[in-house]
Amino acid sequence: MKLLSRLSKLFLTAVVMTVAYPGSAIAQTYPNKPVRIIIPYSPGSAIDVVARLVGEKLSAWWGQPVVVESKPGASGQIAVEATKRSPADGYTFILVDASPMAAAPHLYKRLPYDPFKDFDPVAPVYATNFFVSVAYDSPWKNIADLVAAAKAKNGSLTYASAGIGSSAHLGTSMFEGEIGAPMTHVPYKDLNQALTDISSGEVGWMFISGASSQAMYRAKKIKHLAIAAPERNPNYPDVPTMAEAGGPAKFEMKDWGGLYAPRGTPQAIIDKVNADFTRALLEADVQQRMGTIGLRAWTGQPEDLRKAMVEKSAQIKDVVQRTKISLD
């Protein structure tokens, strides 16, 4: 009888502990089936590379497949909406850059989602600063030369971007304000075509990430006049900062990517995924591979990602109001 009484007490204690601390129980059994990471761009994109790098680590640690699912289109809205509609059970996440989560609300009058109300930030993942890229044989040697040309051409100097409202378009709009010289926007649907036209001198210049410009840069089809960052990129040690190249000293052009879950995902799961994503991002081979495509690991807590959203959203709102850029 005493043994039964002790067993009953132990069972009751276990039940109470599970009720009192449900998060710990969830975290201990999670995950027990495949986990899906949705990305808003095509396979082979920088976000896809990062998702697969981290996914391989998580799959090995968790003993469950981590499936990277590409859903490109509609400026990321297809992927974001698909994530929003998914159960908030910790088995669907989205790895996405700043555009759909911080810029889109200011560029569209109507969106099928609200970045702040429909999603829980899970983890910062990467950050990247943009380069100022021109033809390899361009006579411009630095940003001071480009600014002088922009002012001399009085609005006719052309720059490329991945489309109206893209990071490069918004960033160049900010840059125009900094230097006090308007330029002519040439939007592209195909970044490879944009880079081809840059390399031939058909279009003057563009802001572009290291990941997107790497092949053309290594082939010496284009050159980087500067990186819009306060410090040089260790993978491009010969490329000066904006200030070093004679541009606006404090001007920075950057993007970031973060992991989100549908709103209402259990906090215990968010905490576990954050910890494991951070652990994977700090692995030497992951950092090395990310560096080769122009990205750097950005680790932190969910609130760090939310803070970045708030700051980027305010920045984009100011640019959109000033320039009247709209995608509606």
C-alpha positions as CSV (number, residue, x, y, z in Angstrom):
1,M,0.0,0.0,0.0
2,K,2.9,2.4,0.9
3,L,4.4,1.7,-2.5
4,L,1.1,2.4,-4.3
5,S,0.8,5.6,-2.3
6,R,4.2,6.7,-3.3
7,L,3.6,5.9,-6.9
8,S,0.3,7.8,-6.8
9,K,2.1,10.8,-5.3
10,L,4.8,10.7,-8.0
11,F,2.2,10.5,-10.7
12,L,0.3,13.4,-9.3
13,T,3.5,15.4,-9.0
14,A,4.3,14.7,-12.7
15,V,0.8,15.8,-13.7
16,V,1.0,19.0,-11.7
17,M,4.5,19.8,-13.1
18,T,3.2,19.3,-16.7
19,V,0.2,21.5,-16.0
20,A,2.3,24.1,-14.2
21,Y,5.1,24.1,-16.7
22,P,3.5,23.1,-20.1
23,G,6.2,24.8,-22.0
24,S,9.0,22.6,-20.7
25,A,7.0,19.5,-21.6
26,I,6.4,20.8,-25.2
27,A,10.1,21.7,-25.6
28,Q,11.2,18.2,-24.5
29,T,9.2,16.4,-27.1
30,Y,9.6,19.0,-29.9
31,P,9.9,18.3,-32.8
32,N,8.3,14.9,-33.3
33,K,7.6,15.3,-37.0
34,P,9.1,17.2,-40.0
35,V,9.6,21.0,-39.7
36,R,8.9,23.3,-42.7
37,I,10.8,26.5,-43.5
38,I,9.1,28.5,-46.2
39,I,11.2,31.0,-48.2
40,P,9.8,33.7,-50.6
41,Y,12.4,33.3,-53.3
42,S,13.6,30.7,-55.8
43,P,16.0,27.8,-55.0
44,G,19.6,29.0,-55.2
45,S,18.8,32.5,-53.7
46,A,20.8,33.7,-50.7
47,I,17.9,33.0,-48.4
48,D,17.5,29.5,-49.8
49,V,21.2,28.8,-49.2
50,V,21.0,30.0,-45.6
51,A,17.8,28.0,-44.9
52,R,19.4,24.8,-46.2
53,L,22.7,25.3,-44.4
54,V,20.9,25.8,-41.0
55,G,18.2,23.2,-41.9
56,E,20.9,20.5,-42.3
57,K,22.2,21.2,-38.8
58,L,18.8,21.3,-37.2
59,S,17.8,18.1,-38.9
60,A,20.8,16.3,-37.5
61,W,20.3,17.6,-34.0
62,W,16.5,17.1,-33.9
63,G,16.3,13.7,-35.7
64,Q,13.6,15.1,-37.9
65,P,13.6,16.4,-41.5
66,V,13.8,20.2,-42.0
67,V,12.1,20.9,-45.3
68,V,12.9,24.1,-47.2
69,E,9.9,25.0,-49.3
70,S,10.2,27.7,-52.0
71,K,7.2,29.9,-52.7
72,P,8.3,32.8,-54.9
73,G,6.1,35.5,-56.3
74,A,4.1,38.6,-55.6
75,S,7.0,40.3,-53.8
76,G,7.0,37.7,-51.1
77,Q,3.3,37.8,-50.4
78,I,2.6,34.3,-51.5
79,A,5.1,32.8,-49.0
80,V,4.1,35.2,-46.2
81,E,0.4,34.5,-46.6
82,A,1.0,30.7,-46.8
83,T,2.9,30.9,-43.5
84,K,0.1,33.0,-41.9
85,R,-2.5,30.4,-42.8
86,S,-0.4,27.6,-41.3
87,P,-1.1,26.2,-37.8
88,A,0.7,27.9,-35.0
89,D,2.1,24.6,-33.8
90,G,5.8,25.2,-34.3
91,Y,6.1,23.1,-37.5
92,T,6.0,25.9,-40.0
93,F,8.3,28.9,-40.2
94,I,9.3,31.5,-42.8
95,L,12.8,32.8,-43.4
96,V,12.3,36.2,-45.1
97,D,14.2,39.5,-45.7
98,A,13.1,42.9,-44.5
99,S,11.1,43.8,-47.6
100,P,7.8,41.9,-47.0
101,M,8.0,42.5,-43.2
102,A,8.9,46.2,-43.0
103,A,8.6,47.8,-46.5
104,A,5.5,46.2,-48.0
105,P,3.0,47.8,-45.6
106,H,4.1,51.2,-46.8
107,L,4.1,50.3,-50.5
108,Y,0.7,48.6,-50.7
109,K,-2.6,50.0,-49.5
110,R,-3.9,46.5,-48.9
111,L,-1.9,43.5,-47.9
112,P,-3.2,40.0,-47.1
113,Y,-1.2,40.0,-43.8
114,D,0.0,42.3,-41.0
115,P,3.7,41.7,-40.2
116,F,3.3,42.8,-36.6
117,K,-0.1,41.2,-35.8
118,D,0.1,37.9,-37.8
119,F,3.6,36.7,-36.9
120,D,5.8,36.0,-34.0
121,P,9.5,36.9,-34.5
122,V,11.6,33.8,-33.7
123,A,15.3,34.6,-34.5
124,P,17.5,37.1,-36.4
125,V,19.4,35.2,-39.1
126,Y,21.6,37.3,-41.3
127,A,22.5,40.8,-42.3
128,T,24.2,42.2,-45.4
129,N,25.3,45.6,-46.6
130,F,24.9,46.7,-50.2
131,F,27.7,47.6,-52.6
132,V,27.7,50.5,-55.1
133,S,28.5,48.7,-58.3
134,V,29.5,50.0,-61.7
135,A,31.0,48.7,-65.0
136,Y,34.5,47.4,-64.5
137,D,35.8,49.9,-67.0
138,S,33.8,52.8,-65.6
139,P,35.8,56.1,-65.3
140,W,34.4,56.5,-61.8
141,K,37.0,55.6,-59.2
142,N,35.0,56.3,-56.1
143,I,31.7,57.6,-54.7
144,A,32.8,61.2,-55.0
145,D,33.1,60.7,-58.8
146,L,29.6,59.2,-59.0
147,V,28.1,62.0,-56.9
148,A,29.8,64.6,-59.2
149,A,28.4,62.9,-62.3
150,A,24.9,62.7,-60.8
151,K,24.9,66.5,-60.1
152,A,26.4,67.3,-63.5
153,K,23.8,65.2,-65.3
154,N,20.9,66.9,-63.4
155,G,18.6,63.9,-63.1
156,S,19.6,61.9,-66.2
157,L,22.2,59.6,-64.6
158,T,20.6,56.1,-64.5
159,Y,20.6,53.5,-61.8
160,A,19.2,50.0,-61.7
161,S,17.2,48.0,-59.2
162,A,15.2,44.8,-58.9
163,G,12.0,46.8,-59.3
164,I,9.9,49.6,-57.9
165,G,9.8,49.4,-54.2
166,S,12.8,47.0,-54.0
167,S,15.5,47.5,-51.4
168,A,17.8,49.0,-54.0
169,H,15.1,51.4,-55.2
170,L,14.3,52.6,-51.7
171,G,18.0,52.7,-50.8
172,T,18.9,54.8,-53.8
173,S,16.0,57.2,-53.0
174,M,17.5,57.7,-49.6
175,F,20.9,58.2,-51.2
176,E,19.5,60.8,-53.6
177,G,18.2,62.7,-50.6
178,E,21.6,62.5,-48.9
179,I,23.6,63.9,-51.9
180,G,20.9,66.3,-53.1
181,A,20.9,65.0,-56.7
182,P,18.0,63.2,-58.4
183,M,18.6,60.3,-60.8
184,T,16.6,58.2,-63.2
185,H,15.4,54.8,-62.0
186,V,15.6,51.8,-64.3
187,P,13.7,48.9,-62.7
188,Y,14.4,45.3,-63.7
189,K,12.6,42.0,-63.1
190,D,15.8,40.0,-63.8
191,L,18.9,41.0,-61.7
192,N,21.2,39.2,-64.1
193,Q,20.0,41.4,-66.9
194,A,20.4,44.5,-64.7
195,L,24.0,43.5,-64.0
196,T,24.6,42.8,-67.6
197,D,23.5,46.3,-68.5
198,I,25.6,47.8,-65.7
199,S,28.7,45.9,-67.0
200,S,28.1,47.3,-70.5
201,G,27.5,50.8,-69.3
202,E,23.9,50.8,-70.5
203,V,22.9,51.8,-67.0
204,G,25.1,53.8,-64.7
205,W,25.2,52.0,-61.4
206,M,23.2,50.2,-58.7
207,F,23.1,49.2,-55.1
208,I,23.4,45.4,-54.9
209,S,24.3,42.7,-52.4
210,G,27.4,40.7,-52.5
211,A,25.4,37.5,-52.9
212,S,23.7,38.8,-56.1
213,S,26.8,40.4,-57.6
214,Q,29.4,37.8,-56.7
215,A,29.7,36.1,-60.1
216,M,30.0,39.3,-62.1
217,Y,32.4,40.8,-59.6
218,R,34.7,37.8,-59.7
219,A,34.6,37.8,-63.5
220,K,35.6,41.4,-63.5
221,K,32.5,42.5,-65.4
222,I,31.7,45.0,-62.6
223,K,33.5,46.7,-59.8
224,H,32.5,47.9,-56.4
225,L,33.1,51.6,-55.7
226,A,32.2,51.2,-52.0
227,I,30.2,49.3,-49.5
228,A,27.4,51.3,-47.8
229,A,28.5,50.3,-44.3
230,P,30.5,51.8,-41.5
231,E,33.2,49.0,-41.8
232,R,34.7,47.1,-44.7
233,N,33.6,43.6,-45.5
234,P,36.4,41.1,-44.6
235,N,35.5,39.1,-47.7
236,Y,36.0,42.3,-49.8
237,P,38.9,43.9,-48.0
238,D,39.9,46.2,-50.9
239,V,36.4,47.8,-51.2
240,P,36.3,51.0,-49.2
241,T,33.4,52.1,-47.0
242,M,31.0,54.8,-48.2
243,A,32.9,57.4,-46.1
244,E,36.3,56.2,-47.3
245,A,35.1,56.6,-50.9
246,G,34.0,60.2,-50.5
247,G,30.3,59.5,-50.0
248,P,27.9,60.6,-47.3
249,A,29.8,59.6,-44.1
250,K,27.0,58.1,-42.2
251,F,25.0,56.6,-45.1
252,E,24.3,52.9,-44.6
253,M,22.4,50.6,-47.0
254,K,21.6,47.2,-45.5
255,D,19.2,44.4,-45.5
256,W,18.5,41.5,-43.0
257,G,16.7,38.3,-42.8
258,G,14.8,36.8,-39.9
259,L,12.8,33.7,-39.0
260,Y,9.1,34.1,-38.1
261,A,6.3,31.8,-37.0
262,P,2.5,32.1,-37.3
263,R,1.2,34.2,-34.4
264,G,0.4,32.1,-31.3
265,T,3.2,29.6,-31.7
266,P,4.1,28.3,-28.2
267,Q,6.8,30.4,-26.5
268,A,8.7,27.3,-25.5
269,I,9.0,26.2,-29.1
270,I,10.1,29.7,-30.1
271,D,12.7,29.7,-27.4
272,K,14.1,26.3,-28.5
273,V,14.2,27.2,-32.2
274,N,15.8,30.5,-31.4
275,A,18.5,28.7,-29.4
276,D,19.1,26.0,-32.0
277,F,19.1,28.5,-34.9
278,T,21.7,30.6,-33.0
279,R,23.8,27.6,-32.4
280,A,23.8,26.6,-36.1
281,L,24.6,30.2,-37.2
282,L,27.6,30.2,-34.9
283,E,29.0,27.0,-36.5
284,A,32.3,27.8,-38.3
285,D,31.3,26.1,-41.6
286,V,28.0,28.0,-41.7
287,Q,29.6,31.3,-41.1
288,Q,32.3,30.6,-43.8
289,R,29.7,29.6,-46.4
290,M,27.5,32.6,-45.6
291,G,30.6,34.9,-45.9
292,T,31.3,33.6,-49.4
293,I,27.8,34.9,-50.6
294,G,28.2,38.2,-48.9
295,L,26.1,37.6,-45.8
296,R,27.1,37.6,-42.1
297,A,25.4,35.7,-39.4
298,W,23.1,37.9,-37.2
299,T,22.2,36.2,-33.9
300,G,20.0,37.5,-31.1
301,Q,16.6,37.2,-29.4
302,P,13.1,37.6,-31.0
303,E,12.9,41.1,-29.6
304,D,16.0,42.0,-31.5
305,L,14.3,41.1,-34.7
306,R,11.1,42.9,-33.8
307,K,13.2,46.0,-33.0
308,A,14.8,45.8,-36.4
309,M,11.4,45.6,-38.0
310,V,10.2,48.7,-36.2
311,E,13.3,50.7,-37.2
312,K,13.2,49.6,-40.8
313,S,9.5,50.2,-41.1
314,A,9.9,53.8,-39.8
315,Q,12.8,54.4,-42.3
316,I,10.8,53.1,-45.2
317,K,7.7,55.1,-44.2
318,D,9.7,58.3,-44.4
319,V,11.1,57.5,-47.8
320,V,7.8,56.5,-49.2
321,Q,6.0,59.6,-47.9
322,R,8.8,61.8,-49.4
323,T,9.0,60.1,-52.8
324,K,5.4,58.9,-53.2
325,I,6.6,55.4,-54.2
326,S,3.6,53.0,-54.5
327,L,3.0,49.5,-55.8
328,D,-0.8,49.8,-55.9
